[in-house]
Amino acid sequence: MTKDQLRASCDKYRVALDQFARHRLRLAVEPKRIDPCDASIDDRRRTAHVLWMCDEIPRIADENLEKAMRWLGFLQGALWAARIY
């Protein structure tokens, strides 16, 4: 996968997450990193974190494509687990 394809995938997933937030959560969710030690993570905060990852992955790819691909795999798993994509 090229960096351009990676960016396109993140854009596609961002659209799916925005639709999920609007239709299922009935909220507008802004990208925001969550504290991994926080045990009280609800759907809104989880969605905000995955949106944040959509923004971060292309930036990471500029320096470390392998790491960006691992993050993409996590993002895809999160979308699958939430039955979004």
Phi, psi and omega in degrees: 000134178274168178298323178294320178294323177298314178298318180297321178296315179297321177297318180296317180292327177298317178299316179298319179293319177299317179295319178301313182297316182290317187271319182270317181271343183056042181221155166266124184245129178263144178299133179200130177288138178255157177285119183295345179272352181284122183274348184258069182257113179264180183299321181296313181291324177296316178296319178299320180292317181291326173297319177300319179297323178301325178282325185282325185304312178298326177293318179296322182300331179296332182253327187209091184296323180297317178296319179299323179292323176296316178298320179298319177299319177297315180302314180296322177295320178296319179294321179293315182297326179274001182058040178267321185220000000 
